Structure formats: structure tokens, C-alpha cells
Amino acid sequence: MFNFRRNIKKFSGMEIEDYVIMATEKEAARMEKPLKKKWFDVLWWAIIISMLILAGRVFFLTVIKGAYYRDISKGNSIRSVVINAARGRILDRGGAVLVNNVPSMDAVIVPAYLPKDEKKVKELSKEIATVLKMNEEEVQDKLEKSNSNSLNSVLLKENISQDESLILLEKSNNIPGISIEKTAIRSYPDGPIFSHILGYEGKITKEELGKNKGYLLTDYIGKEGIEKSYEQYLRGVHGAIQIEVDSVGNIKREVGIINPKAGNDLVLSIDGALQKKIYDSLNDILLKTQTKTAAAVAINPQNGEVLALVSIPSYDNNLFAQKISNADYSKLINDSNLPLFNRAISGEYPPGSTIKPAIATAALSEGTITPSTIISGLGGRLYIGSYSFGDWKAHGPSDVRTAIAESNDIFFYTIGGGYGNIQGLGMNRMKKWYNLYGFGEMTGIDINGEADGLIPDEQWKLEKFKEKWSIGNSYHAAIGQGYITATPLQIANYTAAIANGGTLFKPHIVSQIKKSDGTILPVRSQTIRSGFVSNDVLSVVREGMRKVITDGTAQPLKDMPIEVAGKTGTAQFGTGDQTHGWFSSFAPYNNPQIAMLVLVEGGGEGHSSALPVTKEVYEWYFNR
């Protein structure tokens, strides 16, 4: 407050009223100054706080989330163009190329570069359909369904012609979002001969894409055979060219390159020349017997390597590699002889007398008979009550070696189901020995589609037909008829086990994996079981199989320069009198290098159809 009395003299020439007014203005000015200072202080702190918030945000974006936003930024400006990796080749055991790669081109869509306007998309669809000879609606559907923000290629048309690719290149400025991608398709030089082994590859489907990680919609994948079962080894690792593009997709510069890694080559145990010889010999016998279907399997008895695997009729897998036409595919699937069906591993047939060495093994091992047991031929017919079971011809009294050699049905009825003073094995013990030899279960061969065949028992029949097992069922099972079925592969593999002294191998087709860096990975043999039958028993059975050639049902082979052992088989099927012709064998007798099974469906007796093929193949095989 002002001291009015003390300062009145200073204002002697001034009216009191003037002084009061002057004092009030000065007081107001002095009172106004701290109010302005308050607002300045508030503003100052507001600026400081704002700066701190801004600095914190900058720190968060650049330090904490910096990597994340750098990746987004890079993704917006850097595009990776896939470099397809070469698929591994497939070679036979001698190095002959069975599968190779042939350069090809695909027309693809890059969705992010497609026009966004519906009218322009429709115009683009029409132009593309004209160039690629495609349905306009199909093209438009693919363009519209593509993820508009994706830079990943989507297949439009595979394996386009050179003319189509040149036209696309010429029109590249007018057809945004459409590109050409270099790739390769498989070439199978001897397609029909090896198709059931090799299978084929094709463009991956959306369903397959969901089950297989790391694939693109433009990738190829194995569909059947070795191409499918060894997909993880055959497939390479894609590379990429990284390029910088501007906002409209124009390439500015190449940033870097990631080189692709080629797939691994596979070396098969298959003997390509042997495969071709069996294939040709089977086709020749089919012409003579006027039948159309057959199969054959050859195995190395020492390690389970598959030397040949033939199924007739066959198909040309090059059709699938080049995208099979609807007409060709319809022709294949509507063929009554089922050319796509791999009879060698998937066909289930009554094995007939080829199975008799297994029953002989069982009877000797179980003590049902001894090597010297003699069983009467009964004049070619065995009677049980009002039922009779005939032989294919009348045989005299036989021991087990002679019974194998002459394929004596009465002998095997007796040891299987029992008769007279021979109790017989019964179905349970027969099943036990069939299973030991690998029947009724898959061998585990390294291609898909294998069947397991059927070895029934009493419980199976009760559940299946609501009927009890009869002695007649056992008789039929003892000669490879009735309900019993087996695949050609199973019979070949069991024959190999007899040949090598009692080791049942898991058969395999691939013997080596040759990695792209030069490393070789051997595919080692695997044993299913061994030591389940004594050497003494096997010796007797092998002698019987050798006697098949010298004195029995396969005497056309006895003049060969190498000693062969084997077993013929004739198996009825269907409701008529038709029969399959079988012959299983191994050679040389004392040092087996090959075990082979030949089946001619509906080919009559084994010695008249399968046996001639075996002889022709062995003569070639051991004299080449």
C-alpha cells in the first residue's frame, strides 16, 4: 500500500485527484507483471513436456520398434524374385539317367501389380486369354481371386510355348501383373518302362500346399513313386534376386542375390537294362497268351535291393509332367486294364503253389513231418466225408522234396489240414509261418501304394462271414488258394529269404543319395527278421526247389549254364476256370545273386507263361 502522507510534497503542483489516478495506474501495472510471468511459466513447461513426449516417441520408434519398421520399409521397396532350384536327377545302379530336367516357362500373376479397376482387369483377362489360348472367364477368375497386395507369384499357365512367351514379352508394358517365370519340368526318357517305379511330379495343389510347408503355389511336387516318397531329398532350395522397385513397381536396381541350392540326385538299385528286358519279355508272352496284364519283381537276395519292378500295362509319366490333358487322363482312368495300377506292389492275388515252400518249412520246423516222411498220393483225390479235394494230377507217394518238385497238392493238404496219421499244422500255425515270411503285412518298400495281402484265421472267418473255419479252408490255405492273397513283391521277397539262408529284408529301390555338395549317403539295408528257420530245414526246402528244375514242373530250365531253383504256381481266380501263371525262382543255386517272381494274370499254368519269361531273362542276365 502507498504511504500517502510521506510522499505528498513530491506532488505539490498536482491535484489530489490526479495523484490518485496516477497511483492506481502504477499499482495496476505492478499487479499485472506477475500475471504475465505465470502464463510464461505455464507455456515454458508445456513446451518442455511436449519435447520430452516427442523425444520419447522418437526413441520408441527408432530404437525399440526400429527393426520392425525397417523391415516394413524394406518390404515396400525391395522385392525378391524367386530363382527356382533344380530338382535332383534319378539314375539307375549303373549311372544311366532315368529322370532329368528340361527347361520350361510358366505364365504367372504378380497380384500386387495388377490394375485395381474392375474394367481394366476384365480387359486384361481378355487379352491374356487370347495370347495363352485360355478361357477368358478362367483367367479373370484367377486375377480377381489373387491377393491384391501379394508379391508372390500365382500360376496362370504352366509350360507355355515359346511363341506365347515372346508375345507376353512384347506386350509386357500393356499387361501389368503378368510375368514369365523360368522353371523346369521332368523328362522320363523311358517313361512306360519305369513309370510305376519313378512315378511323376506335378504342380502343387492348394491342398498339398497346406500340408507341405515352404512351398510356393508355382512349385512342383512329387505325386507318385520315388518322386513322391523321396520328395524331401529331390527338392532343392530356391534362391532369390532382390531388387529395389519404386511405388509403381519399376525396377530401380539389383540389391543382391541368394543362389539356389539344387536337389539331391538319387541312385537306384534298379538295373535299368534288366528292367527293360523283363518289360519286353512280359509283353511278348502277353501277345502269345492273348492276355493283357502281368507283373514281375527281381531282388538281390543278399541285401534286399530291388533290381527290377515291372507292372503291365503301364503308362507314360511324361504326360503328367507336361500337365496331362483331360482326354488323356480320361483314357487312362477308364481303361479296364488299369494302367495306373502298380500290380507288382498293390495287386493282391491267390499265390497258388508258389507258397508251398513256406508250408514245407512250417511242417518241418513244427515236427509235423521229417525230411523222410512219405505221404501217399491217394490217387489224386482226398476225401473228407462227402467232400473231396483233388490234385492237379495223380502223384505217387512223396517225401517233402519230391512234393515241392512235383507240386503235389495231396501232400500239402495233408501237412496243412491233416489226414490219416498226419495231424497237420492247422490254420493258426500256418498263419504263424506265413507271417514270419512276410505274408499278410507290408514289406515297407520305399514307394507308396503297397498292399498287405491277406492271411486269414478262424476268427477272421467268423467275423467276416459268421461261419466257423473248416478243414477244407485249411486245405485250400496250404496250397495258396481260398482266402489267401499275396502281392508279387511279397512272394519275391520270401523267395529271396529262402535263397539267402533265412533273412527277410525290407526291400528298397534307392541305394544312394548324392547330395549337391558331393557327399554320398548310402541307403543301408534293413532286416525285417532273421534266424526264424534253421539251416537244416532250409536246406531241405532249397533242395526241393532245385528239384523243381531237374525233375519237376520247371524242367525247361535244367539245361541252363547256371543252376536255378524255383517253384511254379497256378492259381484259380474268379468263378470260372481261369488261372494266374506264377513262377518264383533264384539263381545261381549255391550263390544266389537274384531272386525273381513273374506273374502272368490269366496266363494259364505257370510253366507255360511265367516260366518262359524267367528262362529268357536269366539267359540274358547271366550272359550279358
C-alpha positions in Angstrom: 0.0 0.0 0.0 1.3 3.5 -0.8 2.3 5.9 2.1 0.2 8.9 1.0 1.4 11.4 3.7 5.1 10.8 3.2 5.1 11.5 -0.5 2.5 14.3 -0.8 5.2 17.1 -1.0 6.6 15.5 -4.2 3.4 16.1 -5.8 2.7 19.7 -4.6 1.9 21.0 -8.0 -0.5 18.2 -8.7 -4.2 17.8 -7.9 -5.1 15.2 -5.4 -7.4 13.6 -7.9 -4.7 13.4 -10.5 -2.4 11.7 -8.0 -4.9 9.1 -7.0 -5.5 8.3 -10.7 -1.7 8.1 -11.3 -1.2 5.9 -8.2 -3.9 3.5 -9.4 -2.4 3.0 -12.8 1.0 2.3 -11.4 -0.4 -0.1 -8.9 -2.3 -1.9 -11.7 0.9 -2.1 -13.8 2.8 -3.6 -10.8 0.0 -6.0 -10.2 -0.1 -7.1 -14.0 3.5 -8.1 -14.2 3.4 -11.3 -12.1 0.2 -12.5 -14.0 2.1 -12.4 -17.4 5.0 -14.2 -15.7 2.7 -17.0 -14.7 1.4 -17.6 -18.2 5.0 -17.6 -19.5 6.0 -20.2 -16.9 3.0 -22.4 -18.0 3.9 -22.1 -21.6 7.5 -22.9 -20.9 6.6 -26.1 -19.1 4.2 -27.1 -21.8 7.0 -26.8 -24.4 9.4 -28.9 -22.2 6.8 -31.6 -21.6 5.9 -31.7 -25.4 9.6 -32.0 -26.2 10.0 -34.9 -23.8 7.0 -36.7 -25.2 8.3 -36.2 -28.8 11.8 -37.4 -27.8 10.3 -40.4 -26.1 8.2 -41.2 -29.2 11.3 -40.9 -31.4 13.2 -43.2 -29.1 10.4 -45.8 -29.2 10.1 -45.7 -33.0 13.8 -45.7 -33.8 15.2 -47.8 -31.0 12.5 -50.1 -29.6 10.5 -50.6 -32.8 13.2 -49.6 -35.3 13.9 -53.1 -36.6 10.2 -53.7 -37.2 9.6 -50.6 -39.2 12.9 -51.1 -41.1 11.6 -54.5 -42.3 8.3 -53.0 -43.3 10.1 -50.2 -45.2 12.4 -52.7 -46.9 9.4 -54.9 -47.9 7.7 -52.0 -49.5 10.8 -51.2 -51.7 12.7 -54.5 -52.0 11.1 -57.3 -54.0 12.5 -60.9 -54.1 12.3 -62.6 -57.4 12.4 -66.4 -56.9 15.2 -68.4 -58.7 13.9 -71.9 -58.9 16.2 -74.6 -57.7 16.9 -77.6 -59.9 15.3 -80.8 -58.9 17.6 -83.8 -58.3 18.0 -86.3 -61.0 17.3 -90.1 -60.7 19.8 -92.6 -62.0 19.9 -96.4 -62.2 22.6 -98.5 -60.4 24.9 -98.1 -63.4 24.6 -94.3 -63.6 22.1 -94.2 -66.6 19.8 -91.2 -66.2 16.2 -92.2 -65.7 14.8 -88.8 -64.9 16.2 -85.4 -66.0 15.1 -81.8 -66.0 14.0 -79.9 -69.2 13.8 -76.0 -69.2 10.3 -74.7 -69.2 8.4 -71.4 -68.8 5.3 -70.6 -66.8 3.0 -67.6 -67.2 2.4 -66.2 -63.6 0.5 -63.4 -61.9 2.1 -60.9 -59.6 -1.1 -59.7 -57.8 0.4 -56.5 -56.3 0.9 -55.1 -59.8 -2.5 -55.9 -61.2 -4.8 -53.0 -62.1 -7.3 -52.2 -59.3 -10.0 -51.1 -61.6 -12.5 -53.9 -62.5 -12.9 -52.8 -66.1 -9.2 -52.9 -66.6 -9.0 -56.3 -65.1 -11.6 -57.6 -67.5 -9.8 -56.1 -70.5 -6.5 -57.6 -69.2 -8.3 -61.0 -68.9 -9.5 -60.9 -72.4 -6.0 -60.1 -73.8 -4.3 -62.7 -71.7 -6.8 -65.4 -72.7 -6.2 -64.7 -76.4 -2.4 -64.9 -76.0 -2.4 -68.1 -73.9 -5.4 -69.8 -75.6 -7.2 -69.9 -72.3 -10.8 -69.5 -71.3 -11.4 -65.8 -70.5 -13.6 -66.4 -67.5 -10.9 -68.7 -66.1 -8.3 -66.0 -66.5 -10.5 -63.4 -64.9 -11.3 -65.6 -62.0 -7.6 -66.2 -61.3 -6.9 -62.5 -61.5 -9.7 -61.5 -59.2 -9.1 -64.1 -56.6 -5.4 -63.2 -56.3 -4.3 -61.4 -53.1 -4.1 -57.8 -54.4 -1.2 -57.0 -52.0 0.9 -60.0 -52.6 4.2 -60.1 -54.5 4.3 -63.9 -54.5 3.7 -65.4 -58.0 0.5 -67.3 -58.7 0.5 -69.8 -61.5 -1.6 -68.7 -64.6 -0.5 -71.3 -67.1 2.4 -73.8 -66.9 4.7 -74.9 -69.6 3.8 -72.2 -72.1 5.1 -72.3 -75.7 8.0 -70.2 -77.0 5.6 -68.2 -79.1 3.3 -67.5 -76.2 6.3 -66.3 -74.1 7.5 -64.0 -76.9 4.1 -62.4 -77.3 3.9 -61.8 -73.5 7.3 -60.2 -73.5 6.2 -57.9 -76.4 3.1 -56.9 -74.6 4.7 -56.5 -71.1 4.1 -52.8 -70.9 0.4 -53.3 -71.6 -0.2 -56.3 -69.3 0.8 -55.2 -65.8 0.9 -58.0 -63.2 1.6 -60.8 -65.8 5.1 -62.2 -65.9 7.1 -65.2 -67.2 8.9 -67.5 -64.8 11.7 -69.8 -65.9 11.3 -73.3 -64.4 11.9 -76.9 -65.4 9.7 -80.0 -66.0 10.7 -83.6 -65.6 11.7 -85.7 -68.6 11.4 -89.5 -68.3 13.4 -91.0 -71.3 11.8 -94.5 -70.9 8.5 -93.4 -69.4 6.3 -96.5 -69.6 9.1 -98.9 -68.7 9.9 -97.2 -65.4 6.8 -95.2 -64.6 5.5 -97.5 -61.8 8.8 -97.1 -60.0 9.5 -93.4 -60.6 6.0 -92.0 -60.5 5.8 -88.4 -61.6 5.7 -84.8 -60.3 3.3 -82.0 -61.0 2.3 -78.5 -59.9 1.4 -78.4 -56.2 -2.3 -78.1 -55.4 -3.8 -75.8 -52.7 -4.5 -79.0 -50.6 -0.9 -80.1 -50.9 0.3 -76.6 -50.1 -1.5 -76.7 -46.8 0.2 -80.0 -45.9 3.7 -79.1 -47.0 5.5 -76.0 -45.6 7.9 -73.9 -47.5 6.3 -74.3 -51.0 5.0 -71.7 -53.4 1.9 -72.0 -55.5 4.2 -72.2 -58.6 6.2 -75.1 -57.2 6.3 -78.7 -58.4 6.0 -81.7 -56.0 6.2 -85.4 -56.3 2.9 -87.1 -56.8 3.7 -90.8 -57.1 6.5 -93.4 -56.8 10.1 -92.3 -56.0 9.2 -88.8 -57.0 6.8 -88.7 -54.0 8.5 -90.9 -51.4 11.9 -89.1 -51.8 10.4 -85.6 -52.3 12.4 -84.1 -49.4 15.7 -85.2 -51.0 14.9 -84.4 -54.6 13.5 -80.9 -53.9 16.1 -78.1 -53.9 16.1 -74.8 -52.0 15.0 -71.8 -54.0 17.2 -68.8 -54.4 16.2 -65.2 -55.0 17.2 -62.0 -56.7 16.5 -59.0 -54.5 15.6 -55.8 -56.5 14.6 -52.4 -55.4 11.4 -51.1 -57.0 9.6 -47.7 -57.0 6.0 -47.1 -55.9 4.6 -48.3 -59.3 6.8 -51.4 -59.5 9.5 -50.2 -61.8 12.9 -51.8 -61.1 15.5 -49.3 -59.8 18.5 -51.5 -59.0 19.5 -55.0 -58.1 20.3 -55.2 -54.4 21.6 -58.8 -54.0 21.3 -62.4 -54.9 20.7 -65.6 -53.0 21.9 -68.6 -55.0 19.5 -71.6 -55.2 20.6 -75.0 -53.9 20.0 -77.9 -56.3 18.2 -81.0 -55.0 20.0 -84.3 -54.4 20.4 -86.9 -57.0 19.2 -90.4 -56.3 20.9 -93.6 -57.4 18.5 -96.5 -57.6 19.3 -100.2 -57.0 17.3 -100.8 -60.2 19.2 -102.4 -63.1 17.8 -100.4 -66.0 18.8 -102.9 -68.6 17.2 -105.8 -66.6 14.1 -103.7 -66.1 13.8 -103.2 -69.9 14.5 -106.9 -70.6 11.7 -108.1 -68.2 9.3 -105.5 -69.6 9.9 -106.6 -73.2 9.8 -110.4 -72.3 6.5 -109.9 -70.5 5.0 -108.0 -73.4 6.0 -110.8 -75.8 4.4 -113.5 -73.6 1.2 -111.4 -73.3 0.9 -111.4 -77.1 1.3 -115.2 -77.2 -1.2 -115.9 -74.3 -3.6 -113.2 -75.5 -3.7 -111.7 -72.0 -3.0 -108.1 -71.1 -1.8 -107.9 -67.5 1.4 -109.1 -65.8 3.9 -108.2 -63.2 7.5 -109.1 -62.2 9.9 -108.3 -59.3 13.6 -109.1 -59.1 15.5 -108.7 -55.8 19.1 -109.1 -54.7 18.8 -111.8 -52.0 21.9 -110.6 -50.2 20.7 -107.2 -49.3 17.0 -106.7 -50.3 17.8 -104.3 -53.2 15.1 -104.2 -55.8 16.7 -104.9 -59.2 13.6 -104.6 -61.3 9.9 -103.9 -60.7 7.6 -104.2 -63.7 3.8 -103.8 -64.0 1.9 -104.2 -67.3 0.1 -102.4 -68.7 2.0 -99.2 -67.9 1.6 -95.5 -68.7 3.8 -92.7 -69.9 4.6 -90.5 -66.9 5.7 -87.7 -69.3 2.0 -87.0 -69.8 1.7 -85.9 -66.2 5.0 -83.9 -66.2 3.6 -81.8 -69.0 0.2 -81.4 -67.4 -1.9 -84.2 -68.8 -4.9 -83.3 -70.9 -8.4 -84.2 -69.9 -8.7 -86.6 -72.8 -5.5 -88.5 -72.0 -6.4 -88.7 -68.3 -9.9 -89.9 -69.0 -8.4 -92.6 -71.3 -6.1 -93.8 -68.5 -8.6 -94.0 -65.7 -11.3 -95.6 -67.9 -9.0 -98.3 -69.2 -10.3 -101.6 -67.8 -6.8 -103.0 -67.5 -5.9 -100.2 -65.0 -2.5 -99.0 -66.4 -2.1 -96.6 -63.4 -2.3 -99.6 -61.0 1.0 -100.9 -59.8 0.4 -104.7 -59.8 3.8 -105.5 -58.5 3.2 -104.0 -55.1 -0.5 -103.3 -54.9 -2.0 -106.4 -56.7 -3.4 -109.0 -54.3 -3.7 -112.4 -55.8 -4.1 -116.1 -54.7 -0.4 -117.2 -54.8 -1.1 -120.8 -55.6 1.7 -123.3 -55.3 4.5 -120.7 -55.0 3.5 -120.7 -51.3 4.2 -124.4 -50.8 7.9 -124.0 -49.8 6.7 -121.9 -46.8 4.3 -124.6 -45.7 7.0 -127.2 -46.1 9.2 -125.0 -43.8 6.4 -124.8 -41.3 5.7 -128.6 -41.3 9.4 -129.5 -40.9 10.0 -126.8 -38.2 7.0 -127.8 -36.2 7.7 -131.5 -36.3 4.6 -132.3 -38.4 6.8 -134.3 -40.7 10.5 -135.1 -41.1 12.5 -134.9 -44.3 12.0 -138.7 -44.8 8.2 -138.7 -44.2 6.3 -140.4 -47.1 2.7 -139.4 -47.8 0.5 -141.3 -50.3 -0.8 -139.5 -53.3 -4.2 -141.2 -52.8 -4.7 -141.5 -56.5 -5.1 -137.7 -56.9 -8.1 -137.2 -54.6 -8.6 -136.8 -50.8 -12.0 -137.5 -49.3 -13.4 -136.0 -46.1 -16.9 -137.2 -45.5 -19.0 -136.2 -48.6 -16.3 -133.7 -49.7 -13.4 -134.4 -51.9 -10.2 -132.4 -52.7 -8.5 -133.1 -55.9 -4.9 -132.8 -57.1 -4.0 -131.2 -60.4 -2.8 -134.7 -61.4 -2.3 -138.0 -59.6 1.0 -138.4 -57.8 2.7 -141.4 -56.2 4.0 -141.5 -52.6 6.2 -138.5 -52.0 8.6 -137.0 -49.5 8.8 -133.3 -49.0 11.4 -132.7 -51.6 9.5 -134.6 -54.3 6.2 -132.9 -53.2 7.8 -129.5 -53.8 9.3 -130.6 -57.1 6.0 -132.1 -58.4 3.7 -129.6 -56.7 1.8 -132.4 -55.0 -1.4 -130.9 -53.7 -2.4 -134.1 -51.7 0.9 -133.9 -49.8 0.3 -130.3 -48.8 -3.4 -130.8 -48.0 -2.2 -133.4 -45.5 0.5 -131.4 -43.8 -1.6 -128.3 -43.8 -5.0 -129.6 -42.6 -4.2 -133.1 -41.5 -5.2 -136.6 -42.8 -4.8 -140.1 -41.7 -2.0 -140.4 -39.2 -0.7 -136.9 -40.0 -2.2 -134.3 -37.6 -1.5 -131.3 -39.8 -0.5 -127.8 -38.9 -3.9 -126.2 -38.7 -4.5 -122.6 -39.7 -3.1 -120.9 -36.7 0.4 -122.5 -37.2 0.2 -122.0 -41.0 -0.6 -118.3 -40.3 2.4 -118.0 -37.9 4.8 -119.2 -40.6 3.2 -117.2 -43.4 3.6 -114.1 -41.2 7.2 -115.0 -40.5 7.9 -115.0 -44.2 6.3 -111.6 -44.5 2.8 -112.5 -45.9 -0.2 -110.6 -44.6 1.9 -107.5 -43.9 3.5 -104.8 -45.9 7.2 -105.2 -46.7 7.9 -101.5 -46.2 9.3 -100.9 -49.7 10.2 -97.2 -50.3 7.4 -96.3 -52.7 3.8 -95.6 -51.9 0.7 -97.8 -52.6 1.8 -101.1 -51.2 -0.9 -103.6 -50.2 -0.5 -106.1 -47.4 -2.4 -109.2 -48.8 -4.4 -111.4 -46.5 -3.6 -114.4 -44.3 -6.9 -115.3 -42.6 -7.5 -117.3 -39.5 -10.5 -118.9 -37.8 -11.5 -115.6 -36.0 -11.3 -113.7 -39.2 -13.8 -116.0 -41.0 -16.2 -115.9 -38.0 -16.2 -112.1 -38.1 -16.3 -111.8 -41.8 -18.8 -114.5 -42.8 -20.3 -115.6 -39.4 -19.1 -119.1 -40.2 -16.7 -121.5 -38.5 -13.4 -122.4 -40.0 -13.5 -125.8 -41.8 -10.8 -128.3 -42.6 -11.4 -127.5 -46.3 -10.3 -123.9 -45.6 -7.1 -125.2 -44.2 -6.5 -127.5 -47.2 -7.0 -124.5 -49.5 -4.7 -122.3 -47.4 -2.0 -125.0 -47.6 -1.8 -124.7 -51.4 -2.2 -120.9 -51.7 -5.9 -120.8 -52.5 -9.0 -120.0 -50.7 -9.0 -116.7 -48.8 -5.2 -116.2 -49.0 -3.8 -113.4 -51.1 -0.3 -112.0 -51.6 1.4 -109.4 -53.7 4.1 -110.3 -56.3 6.6 -108.3 -54.1 5.8 -110.4 -51.1 6.4 -113.6 -53.0 9.7 -112.3 -54.5 10.9 -111.2 -51.0 10.0 -114.5 -49.3 11.8 -116.4 -52.2 14.9 -114.2 -51.5 14.7 -115.2 -47.8 14.8 -118.9 -48.7 17.7 -118.2 -51.1 19.9 -116.3 -48.7 19.5 -118.7 -45.7 16.6 -117.2 -43.8 16.9 -113.4 -43.7 13.9 -111.4 -44.7 15.0 -107.9 -45.8 13.0 -104.8 -46.2 13.1 -104.3 -50.0 14.3 -100.9 -51.2 14.7 -99.2 -54.5 17.0 -96.2 -53.6 20.6 -97.2 -52.9 22.4 -93.9 -52.6 21.6 -90.2 -52.1 24.1 -88.0 -53.8 24.0 -84.6 -52.2 24.7 -81.4 -54.1 27.9 -80.9 -52.2 29.3 -84.2 -53.4 28.5 -86.2 -50.2 27.1 -89.6 -50.8 24.7 -91.1 -48.3 24.2 -94.9 -48.7 20.7 -96.3 -48.1 21.5 -99.2 -45.9 19.7 -102.5 -46.0 17.2 -103.2 -43.1 16.3 -106.6 -41.8 12.7 -107.4 -41.0 13.6 -110.6 -39.3 16.2 -113.4 -39.5 17.1 -116.7 -37.8 13.5 -117.8 -37.7 14.1 -121.0 -39.6 17.0 -123.5 -39.1 19.6 -124.1 -41.8 18.8 -127.8 -41.8 15.1 -127.1 -42.7 16.0 -124.5 -45.3 18.5 -126.9 -46.9 15.7 -129.5 -47.4 13.3 -126.9 -48.8 16.0 -125.5 -51.1 16.8 -129.0 -52.4 13.1 -129.4 -53.2 13.1 -126.1 -55.1 16.2 -127.2 -57.1 14.4 -130.5 -57.9 11.6 -128.4 -59.4 14.1 -127.7 -62.2 15.8 -131.0 -62.5 12.9 -133.4 -62.1 9.7 -131.4 -61.6 7.4 -128.8 -63.2 10.1 -126.4 -64.5 12.5 -128.7 -66.4 12.9 -126.3 -69.4 15.4 -124.5 -67.1 17.6 -127.5 -66.4 19.8 -127.1 -69.5 20.8 -123.6 -68.5 24.5 -122.9 -67.8 23.7 -121.7 -64.2 21.8 -123.7 -61.7 18.3 -122.3 -60.9 15.9 -123.2 -58.1 12.3 -122.3 -58.1 8.6 -123.0 -57.8 5.8 -122.9 -60.3 2.3 -121.8 -59.4 -1.1 -122.0 -61.0 -3.8 -120.2 -59.0 -7.5 -120.2 -59.8 -9.4 -116.9 -59.6 -12.9 -115.7 -60.1 -15.8 -118.1 -60.6 -14.6 -119.7 -63.8 -11.6 -121.9 -64.7 -9.2 -119.0 -65.3 -5.8 -119.2 -63.7 -2.9 -117.0 -63.0 0.5 -118.3 -64.0 3.3 -117.9 -61.5 7.0 -118.7 -61.3 9.3 -117.8 -58.4 13.0 -118.6 -58.5 16.6 -117.7 -57.6 20.0 -118.2 -59.2 22.7 -119.3 -59.0 21.6 -122.1 -56.7 24.7 -122.2 -54.4 25.4 -118.4 -54.5 22.2 -116.6 -55.2 22.6 -113.2 -56.9 19.0 -112.7 -58.0 15.5 -113.8 -56.8 12.7 -113.2 -59.3 8.9 -113.6 -59.4 6.9 -113.5 -62.6 3.1 -113.3 -62.7 1.0 -113.5 -65.9 -2.6 -112.7 -64.9 -4.9 -115.2 -66.6 -1.9 -116.7 -68.2 -2.8 -120.3 -67.6 -0.3 -122.6 -65.9 2.9 -121.1 -64.6 5.1 -123.4 -66.6 3.6 -122.2 -69.8 3.6 -118.5 -69.3 5.7 -117.2 -66.4 8.5 -119.9 -66.8 9.4 -118.9 -70.4 9.8 -115.3 -69.3 12.1 -116.4 -66.5 14.2 -118.5 -68.8 14.7 -115.7 -71.3 15.6 -113.2 -68.7 18.1 -115.5 -66.9 19.8 -116.4 -70.2 20.2 -112.7 -70.9 21.2 -111.7 -67.4 23.9 -114.3 -66.9 25.4 -114.0 -70.4 25.4 -110.2 -70.9 
